[in-house]
Amino acid sequence: MKIFKRIVLLVLVIITIAVVYNYPKLNMIAGYAAKSAASSVYLADRTLAFTNKTDNNFSPINLAESKVNKPEKWASSSVFGLLTRKAFYREGLGTVLAIDEDDLNKTYLTPMRAVADNPTPYPYGNAPQKDTVFANVDYQKINETLEVLFDSVNQTRGAVVVYKNQIIAEKYAEGFDENSKILGWSMTKSIVSTLFGILEHQQKMDVYKKTNFEEWKNDDRNQITIHNLLQMNSGLEWDENYEEISDVTKMLFLERDMTKSQIRKPLAGKPNESWYYSSGTTNLLSGILRNQFKTHQEYLDFWYTDLIDKIGMNSMTIETDLAGNYVGSSYAWATPRDWAKLGLLYLNNGIWNGEQLFTEDWIKYATEPTPTSDGWYGAQIWLNAGKRYPNVPENMYFFSGYQGQNVFILPDEDLVIVRMGLTKNADVDALLSGIISSIKR
């Protein structure tokens, strides 16, 4: 009996040590599951069962057990009953993880939105597009190219091909259609960059000026410019690791104000010589945008009035953190068609339905390869300048997000191609080159 008790005690000690050691990980697991469940149910209008089966079904997130409270619009996720996190929905702002229980009862400012009643055909409105058939397009080949994306390996949810401002191919997985909102993850970063381009055009911003943060004034960080931040070449320390407890996971699942995470970091390299991908940097840029306006309401409105609703991306919601700042690194939801509109704005050199939102010079700036990025990155926009995709033109550039969210812009081909899914398994080179070869020039 004594031996048995000792064994039981030893097992309990081991379990206790394991729980204590992994407790922070449980926080991240429960936080991811709760946030994902709440956004999927209340923002994207899906069921919890569907979300658990398709979005939260991978390890270790599938260790969490989730439930929703529809009358109060929150979701909670628990890992083995040891730790529970809650995320709640706020109209106009999407969902956010609570840190304290009181967060669920606080009031929040919300952005002013345009009414989505534009009767103009797509892309300038939301009415059906004109029935245009291009004689130089092999529609069968394009559809066959898209078909490959929708197998069990690629797990694509939606794909749209726009040629000369007209949708020429479109396909969705079961349970999705042209009205389905999908999380763009890090494609949101390209929205942040675009807003800086709009402010530049409005002569309200100079991206080459220094940041002038109070926290940086007495050390070498005071040399960092907004330009360095846009290019993710500031030299600031950051750990962008989603598999472990890292800077990025702590920011997304534990921070009340996500614009502050990168500010606290020291230099790990020299500005303009140290490219490193950092979601903290993009949220810092969101904070810089906030400082351009006298009030928080003006900041919230600007993203929609001057870009999102301006180009008819009426399905889009960008979620904020608990402090009310847009999570520019990660949390924009919209339909694939609306994501395509952002690509078309770039394809059309910043002009939308006759109005110049930003200049062609901004596009040249945003697609200029960042030093030390091997031709892979510009200003919050990914590039093919380094020929990562050998059968695709070098001047192709794209917005990119976790699990294979992409908007590809091909200027010479007059194409915008959207692919949104659950994996990065898609052969991008084959996809893009296949579509390009389907159009005779």
N, C-alpha and C positions, 0 to 999 in steps of 0.2 A: 504493500500500500504506500509506503514511504517513497519507493522508487517511482510509482505511478504519479504521486503528487509532485515529485520533483520534475518529472517529464512534462506534466501539465503546466507547472510554473515556468519551465524553460520555454515551452511553446508560447505561452502568454507573453513572456519577455521578448521573444523574437518577433511576435506579431506587433507588440507595442513599439519596438524599435523600428520595424518596417513602416508602421503607420506614421510615426513621428518623422521619419526620414522622407517619406513620400507625401506628407500632408500638403506641402505647397503644390505638388503635382495634382493632387485631388482638387485643389482650388481651381487650377487651370482647366482640368477635365470638366468639372461641374460648370464652370463659367462658360466654356465654349458651348457645351450642350444646351445650357439655359438660353444663352444669347441666340444661338442658331434656331432653337425651337420657337422662341418668342417672335423673331423676325419672320420666320417661315410661316407661322400661323397667322400673325396679326398684320404683317406688312405684305407678304406674298399670297396670303389667303389659301394656304395649303393646310392639310390636316396634320396633327401630331403623328399619327401612324405613318403617314407618307414621309414625314421628316425623319423619323427614327429609322425608317427602312432605307432611305436614300442619302440623307445628309449627315446623320449622326451614327452611321453604322460601321465606322472604321475604328480600329484600335488606336489609342485607348479610350476614345470618346464614347464608344459603345458600352463602357463600364458604367456610365451614368444612366440613371433612371429618371425620366422626365415626366412632368405633368403640366397641364395648363388650367388656368382659371379664366374662362372666356368673359364672364361678367366684369371682372376686374382687370382683364387684359394683362396678365402676367404668366410667366412660365417658370417653373423651378426644376432643378436637376440635382440629384443626390447620388453620391458615389458610396455604395455599401452602407448608406445611412450614417456615414462618418462626417460628411460635409455636404451642405446644401447651398446652392446659389440661386438667386432669383433675377430674372430680367423682366422688364415691364415696358409696355408700349405707350408712347405719347404721340397723339395725333400731330402730323406734320414733321415729326422728328425721328420717327422710327422707334426702335427699341434700344434699351441700354441696360447694362448690368448694374444692379443695386450694390452698394457697398454697405450702407446702413439701411435698416428697415424703414427709417423715416424718408428715405429717398422716394419711396413709392407714393408718398402723399404730397410731395412738393409741386409747386407750379413752375411752368417753364415758358419762356418766350418761344413763339413759333414763327416761321417765315411766312411772308406774304406770297401767295401763289396765284398765278394766272389761271383763269377758267379755261379748261381744255375743250373749247367748242369751235376751233378753227375748221371751217368746212373745206379748206384748200386740200387738194390731193397730196398724198405723201410725196416728198419728204417735208414740204413746207407746212403742211397741216396733218390732220389725222384721218382725213377722208380717204377712201380707196384711191389708189393711184390710177393714172390714165393707162388704158390697155395698150401698151406699146410692145411690139415685137420687133426685135433687132435681127435683120437678115444675116448679120455676121456672127451671131451667137449660136453655138451648138448647145441647145438647151438640154438635150439628152445626156451629153457628156458631162455638163455641169452637175446635173442631178445625180448621175452615177458617181461623180467625185464626192458629192456630199453624203451619199448613201453610206459610204465606208465609215463615216464618222459616227454612225449611230448603232454600232455593234456593241457587244458586252464589254469589249476592251476599251474602246474610246469613250463610251458613256457620254456622248454629246446630248445636250438638252435642247439647243436651238442653234440654227445656222441661217444666216441671211447673206445674200450676195447682191450688192447694189452696183449697177453699171450705168454711167451717165445719169445719175440721180434716180434711176428706176430699179426697183427690185426685180431681178431676173431669175432668182432661185431662192427658195425658203423651205426649211424643213424643221420639224419639231419632234421630240421624243414623246412617247405616250404620257399623257397627263400635262403636257405643255402645249401652248399655242402662241399666237402673235401678241396676246394680252398678258402673258406670264412674266412677272417681274423676277429677275434673276440677279443675284449679288455679283457685282463686278470685281469684288475684292480690290486688288491693287490697281485695277484700271482707274479707280478713283483718284490715284496720284496724278494721272494725266489731266483730270478736271482741275485739280489745284494749279498745275502749270498753266493751263489755259486761262484761268482767272488772272494770273500775273500778266499774261499777254494782253488781256483785255484792259487791265489797269495801265499798262504801258501805252496802249493805243489811246487811252483817255488822258494821257499825260499826267497820271497820278502816281506813277511808279518808275523807279530806276533800279533795275535788278542788279546793277553793278555797285550800288552803294553798300556800305558796311551795315551790319545788323544792329549795332549799338545796344546790345543787351547789357543791362546793369551787371549781371553775373559774370560777364566776360571782359569788363572794361580794364581790369588790372592784370590781364595775362594775354598770351599770344592769340587767344580766340577772338580778340577784338579786331583781327585782320580778316575774319571770315565775312564774305559778302553773301547777299541773297543769291547771286549767281552761283556761288560755290554750293549752296544748299540745294538749289534747283538741279544742279548736276550731280548731286550726292557725292561731292568731291571736297567736302569741308575738312576732312581729316579728323572729325570727331569720333570718339570711341562709340561703338554700338555692336550689340550681338543680335543678329537677325536669325535666330534659331527657333523654329516652331516645334522641335522635337523635345526640347528641354525647357527648364525654367530659365528664361533669358530676358534680355532687355525688352524685346518685342512682346513676349507673352505677358510679362508683368505689366507693361503699358496697356495692352488691350483688355486685360482681365482684372487688373487691380487698381488702376489709376482713375482718379476722379477728373483730373484735367490732363489730357493726353498731350497737350501742346508743350508741357514742361519737361517731359522725360528726356529729350535730347539736350536741353539747355544745361542740365546737370552734369553732362559727360565731359571729361577732359579731352584734350587732343591726343590722338594716337598716331597721327601722321601730319604731313604738311598740307594746308589748303591748296587745292588745284593740282595736287600730286598724289592723292590718296582716295581713288574712287572706291566706295563701298556702299552697297545697297542698304538703306535704312528707312524703315517705316517711321521711326521716331523723327527723322529729318522732315518728312512730309507733314507730319502733324505740327512740327515746329513752324513750318511754312503756313499752315492753317492759322496758327497763332499770330504770325506776322500779318496775315490778311486781316485778322481781327483788329489789329492795331492801326489799320488804315482808316478806320471809321470811328466817328465820335461816339456812337452807341452800339450796343450789342445787336439791337434790332436791325440796324443798317447792315451789319455784317451778315446776319442771317438772311436778309432779303436779297443782298447783292448776288449770291450764288445762283439764285433763281431768276431774278429780274434781268440780269445782264448776261446770262448764259443759258441756264437749263430751260426755263420757260420761254426764253427769247427764241430758242431754236425748236420749240415744241417737244422737248423731252418731258412731256407732262406726266409720264408714268414714274419718273425718277423721284426717289427720296434719298437724301444723304443723311445718315444717322449722326447724331451728336453724342458727345460724352456727357457725363453728369454735370460738367461745368457749362454745358451749352455750346461747346465748340465742335464744328464739323470734324468727324474722324476722316480726314482727307487721305489717310493711308489705305483705308480698307472698306468703308461701309456705304457704298452707293448701290442702290437697287434700281433696275429699270428693265424694260423689255428689250430683247435683242434689236428690234427695229429702232428704238430710241437710242440705244448705244451706237447704232449705225449712223444716226444723225450727227453725233459728235465727230465721227470719222469723216462724214461728208463736209462738215464745217471746215476741217483741215484740207480736204481734197479741193475745196472751192476757195482756198487761200484766205480763209477768215471771213468770207462774205456769205451772209445768209439772206437769201431772198432780196438781194439788192443792198443790204445794210452791212457795212464793214464793222465787224466786231473786234478783229485784230488784224495785223498786217501780214503780208507775205514775208516780210523781214523777220517777224516773230517765228514763223514756221522754220525759216532758215536757222534761226538761233536755236530753237527747241530741238532741231534734228542735227545739230552740229555735234559730232562725237566728243564725249567728255574725255579729257586726258586720262590715260591709264585704264580706260574701259574697253580697250581693244575694239573700238568701233561698235560697241554693243549698246551704248546708252547716251541719251542726250539730256534734255531738261525734263525729267520725269516721263520720258518717252523712250521706248526701246527702238533700236535701229538694226538694219541689216548691212551697215557700212563695212563690217568685218566679214561679210559673206558667210554668216552662220548658216544661212539657207542658200546653198550654192546655185540652185536653179531658179532663184527669185531675184528680181532686180535689186541692186545695191541701195537704191534710194527708197525702197519700201521701208516704212516705219510703222510702229504699232503700239497700242495700249495693251498691257498684259497684267493678268491677275492669277492668283492661286487657283489650282485645279483646272487650268486651261481656259481662262476667260480672255478672249482676244478680240481686238478690232484692228484689222490690218488695212493700211492705207497705201495704195499703189498709184502714185501720181501719173506715171506715163500710161498706165492702162485704164485710167479713169474708173478705178475700182475701189470699193470698200467691202471688206469681207469680215463678217462677225461669226465667231464660234464660241459658244458657251457650254461648259460641261462640268464633269466631276473628276476628270483626270487630265494630266498633261501628256497622255500617251499618243495623242494625235500626231501624225507625221505632217508637220506644218509645211515642209518643203514640197511634199507630194500634193497636199491640199492646194496650196497657192499656185504651184506650177501647173497643176491639172486644170484649175479654173482659168488661168491665163491662156493656156493652150486651147481652151474652148471658145476663145473669142478671136476671130480673124481681124487683123489690122490692115 
